């Protein structure tokens, strides 16, 4: 059995990371906005790090809940959520 309080804490951290991603992407209207300035590249780096953290957190949650939590929300592409982390980390 997984620690429910720890799971809730992890989900809150994920929520905070997603809020930071949203805030950091404010004003970005195309991929060029990330690539054309040093500030854009800094935003891109920060967003990528948050996406890696979110993907890693969901991987850990899936392991800790023995694969029983995430499938309850089958409208979400969990393979994609976790896969973004792999692509950003390794490619």
The 8 nearest C-alpha neighbors of each residue, nearest first, counted from 0:
[[1, 2, 64, 63, 65, 3, 67, 6],
 [0, 2, 64, 3, 63, 6, 5, 65],
 [1, 3, 5, 4, 6, 0, 63, 7],
 [2, 4, 6, 5, 1, 7, 8, 0],
 [5, 3, 7, 6, 2, 8, 9, 1],
 [4, 6, 8, 2, 7, 3, 9, 1],
 [5, 7, 3, 9, 4, 8, 10, 2],
 [8, 6, 10, 4, 9, 5, 11, 3],
 [7, 9, 5, 11, 6, 10, 4, 12],
 [10, 8, 12, 6, 11, 7, 5, 13],
 [9, 11, 13, 7, 12, 8, 14, 6],
 [10, 12, 14, 8, 13, 9, 7, 15],
 [13, 11, 9, 15, 10, 14, 16, 8],
 [14, 12, 10, 16, 11, 15, 53, 17],
 [13, 15, 11, 17, 12, 16, 10, 18],
 [14, 16, 18, 12, 13, 17, 11, 19],
 [17, 15, 13, 19, 18, 14, 49, 12],
 [18, 16, 20, 14, 19, 15, 13, 21],
 [17, 19, 15, 21, 16, 20, 22, 14],
 [20, 18, 22, 16, 17, 21, 23, 15],
 [21, 19, 17, 23, 18, 46, 22, 24],
 [20, 22, 18, 24, 19, 23, 17, 25],
 [23, 21, 19, 25, 20, 24, 18, 17],
 [24, 22, 20, 25, 21, 19, 42, 46],
 [23, 25, 21, 27, 22, 20, 26, 42],
 [26, 24, 22, 23, 27, 21, 28, 20],
 [25, 27, 28, 24, 23, 32, 22, 29],
 [28, 26, 24, 25, 32, 29, 33, 30],
 [27, 29, 26, 32, 30, 31, 25, 24],
 [30, 28, 31, 32, 27, 33, 26, 34],
 [29, 31, 32, 33, 34, 28, 27, 35],
 [30, 32, 34, 33, 29, 35, 28, 39],
 [31, 33, 30, 29, 34, 35, 27, 39],
 [34, 32, 39, 40, 31, 30, 43, 35],
 [33, 35, 31, 32, 40, 36, 39, 30],
 [34, 36, 31, 32, 33, 39, 37, 40],
 [37, 35, 39, 38, 34, 40, 33, 32],
 [36, 38, 40, 39, 41, 35, 34, 33],
 [39, 37, 41, 36, 40, 42, 33, 35],
 [40, 38, 33, 42, 36, 41, 37, 34],
 [39, 41, 43, 37, 33, 42, 38, 34],
 [42, 40, 38, 44, 39, 43, 37, 45],
 [43, 41, 39, 45, 40, 44, 46, 23],
 [42, 44, 40, 46, 41, 45, 33, 47],
 [45, 43, 41, 47, 42, 46, 40, 48],
 [44, 46, 42, 48, 43, 47, 41, 49],
 [47, 45, 49, 43, 48, 20, 44, 42],
 [46, 48, 50, 44, 49, 45, 43, 51],
 [47, 49, 51, 45, 46, 50, 52, 44],
 [48, 50, 52, 46, 51, 47, 16, 53],
 [51, 49, 47, 53, 52, 48, 54, 46],
 [50, 52, 84, 48, 54, 49, 53, 55],
 [53, 51, 49, 55, 50, 54, 56, 48],
 [54, 52, 50, 56, 55, 51, 13, 49],
 [55, 53, 81, 84, 51, 57, 56, 52],
 [54, 56, 58, 52, 53, 57, 51, 59],
 [55, 57, 53, 59, 58, 54, 52, 60],
 [56, 58, 60, 54, 59, 55, 61, 53],
 [59, 57, 55, 61, 56, 60, 81, 54],
 [60, 58, 62, 56, 57, 61, 63, 55],
 [59, 61, 57, 63, 62, 58, 64, 56],
 [60, 62, 66, 58, 64, 59, 63, 65],
 [63, 61, 65, 59, 60, 64, 66, 58],
 [62, 64, 60, 65, 61, 59, 1, 66],
 [65, 63, 61, 66, 62, 67, 1, 60],
 [66, 64, 62, 63, 67, 61, 68, 60],
 [65, 67, 61, 64, 68, 62, 69, 70],
 [66, 68, 65, 64, 69, 70, 71, 61],
 [69, 67, 71, 70, 66, 64, 61, 72],
 [68, 70, 71, 72, 67, 61, 66, 77],
 [71, 69, 72, 73, 68, 67, 66, 77],
 [70, 72, 69, 68, 73, 67, 74, 75],
 [73, 71, 70, 74, 69, 75, 68, 77],
 [72, 74, 70, 75, 71, 76, 69, 77],
 [73, 75, 72, 76, 71, 70, 77, 69],
 [76, 74, 73, 77, 72, 80, 69, 70],
 [75, 77, 79, 78, 80, 74, 73, 81],
 [78, 76, 80, 79, 75, 81, 69, 73],
 [77, 79, 81, 76, 80, 82, 83, 75],
 [78, 80, 82, 77, 76, 81, 83, 75],
 [81, 79, 77, 82, 78, 83, 54, 76],
 [80, 82, 54, 78, 79, 83, 84, 77],
 [81, 83, 79, 85, 84, 80, 78, 86],
 [84, 82, 86, 85, 81, 80, 79, 87],
 [83, 85, 51, 54, 82, 87, 86, 81],
 [86, 84, 82, 88, 83, 87, 89, 81],
 [85, 87, 83, 90, 89, 88, 84, 82],
 [88, 86, 84, 85, 89, 90, 83, 51],
 [89, 87, 85, 86, 84, 90, 51, 83],
 [88, 90, 86, 87, 85, 84, 83, 82],
 [89, 86, 87, 88, 85, 84, 83, 82]]
